[in-house]
């Protein structure tokens, strides 16, 4: 079953699904800055665009572009900002 998720008044939308590899979402973010909370470990890969990411415990923002990935531990919060519409694949463990 595919689940539709919408956050931040519709500026972030994703489709959630479960495959043989586990739970994942594919989403799109409009230009903006967002803070997300995690309930499980997440691996996020940028499909298109660019994200600036502030990971838990870090002081500086890191830039990720098409094909690059980052990891976020469970039960934490992280910040993301983008200046262009960007898409991502997020896998949960």
PyMOL commands that set and color helices and strands:
alter all, ss='L'
color gray80, all
select helices_A, chain A and resi 8-10
alter helices_A, ss='H'
color red, helices_A
select strands_A, chain A and resi 3-7+12-19+22-29+32-37+42-48+50-54+62-65+69-72+77-82+86-92
alter strands_A, ss='S'
color yellow, strands_A
deselect
rebuild
show_as cartoon
